[in-house]
Every structure is written in C-alpha cells, then in structure tokens.
Amino acid sequence: MASIVLIGGLFVMMRRALCYRKATAGCHDAYRQSGFALIGVILLSAVIGLMMPMLLNLEAENRNAMRQHQSRAAAMAMAHHIYALAHDAYLTHSGLPLGWDKGSDMSLQQSKAITSCSQILSLSDQWQGADARISSMMINASDNPHHGDHLIMGIARQAVPADINGDTYPQLAHVVMGCVITDRPFSQLAVIRGTYWHIGGMIISGGWQAGSS
C-alpha cells in the first residue's frame, strides 16, 4: 500500500512537470523545453529506480508481519479451545482424568512439547511424575487447515503456593494446561494455564496465565 502511494506521488510530480512545460511554452524555445522535460523524466526515473527495491522489501516485510500476527492470533484461539477441553476433563473427573497418559509414561515428543509450553510462561511445572496426565494429538490430515499442529492438554496435581485474597489454602493443587504448537511457515506456540484447589467441596480458582511465542 505504501509503495502504491509513493509511486502515485511520483507520477503526480511528473504530470506537474509536463504541465509546467506547457505553461512556459511561450517563454522558451523548443530546445530548452525539451531539455527541461528530459531532465525531469530522468530524475523521476532515477528516484523510482532507487526507491522501488526498498518499497518492495518494505511491502514484503509488512505482509510477513501481518501473516505472523494472524498466525499467532489463530494459535491463541486454538489454545483457548484446547484449554477449555482440558478444564472440562478436570471438572468431569474432579481431578486427574482417566484414559490419559501418565506423566511418567509419556513419549519423548510429548515431554518436549509440554516442557516447551511451560517454559513460555517461565514455569517449572512437574509433568513427568505419576501425578500428571497428558493427552496430545498431531493433526496429520492434509486437508485440515490446522495440518501439522500439535495439540497438548495436561493436568497435574502438584504443590503450588496458595494465597488467594488473603486466605491461605492447602498447597496441593491441580494445574490445567492447554497448548498448541503450529506448523511452519509461521510456527507459533500458544499456551494457557490455570490453577485450581479443592476446598470444602468447592473448586477455588487461582487464576490463569497465557503466553505465546
């Protein structure tokens, strides 16, 4: 868009130069008029030639930045969805869900993925123990718009400092995480993490965090 505006401005300048030539036709001979017009055209051509590569690079950078922004927004939207699924599983099972992989039994790919998700939030959650459950899926369908994305859900029971609204709660809490790692060309990682305590038959939320890279 910026390149179109600048090029348009250059053509306006060229048009004005030609109009000036016509307006002064009675004051100069044909040789001087032709010389003035030729110099104007050469200068404008030189300016366009010098600016065109820069404008094209700027337009390409803007296009890539917009695509990265859209990719990051799409990844965060998917992370919200995955987190909601993990949270539903946590509520349904009142804790660690059945049928998910134990943290002590998860694959190397799962371990790397969920560790990367925690590191985005600068946290050191314990996902490798028996008190953690992991469920993940890689989207392989080529016709799926999320082809190549890695979806990770995690629920872990671990010690978390608990000081909510000035009240002290037991430190043993459930950490719920939803994370998405998108495929190239604009690889993104988006994660949402929440902390919950079971207190007197109620579930107390310690808030949630979100991050992306």
Secondary structure, DSSP 8 states (H G I E B T S, - for coil): -HHHHHHHHHHHHHHHHHHHHHHTTTTS-HHHHHHHHHHHHHHHHHHHHHHHHHHHHHHHHHHHHHHHHHHHHHHHHHHHHHHHHHHHHHHHHTSS-TTSEEGGG--HHHHHHHHHHHHHTT-----SSTTEEEEEEE---TTSTTTT-EEEEEEEEEE---EETTEE--SEEEEEEEEEE--SSS--EEEEEEEEEEETTEEEEEEEEEEE-
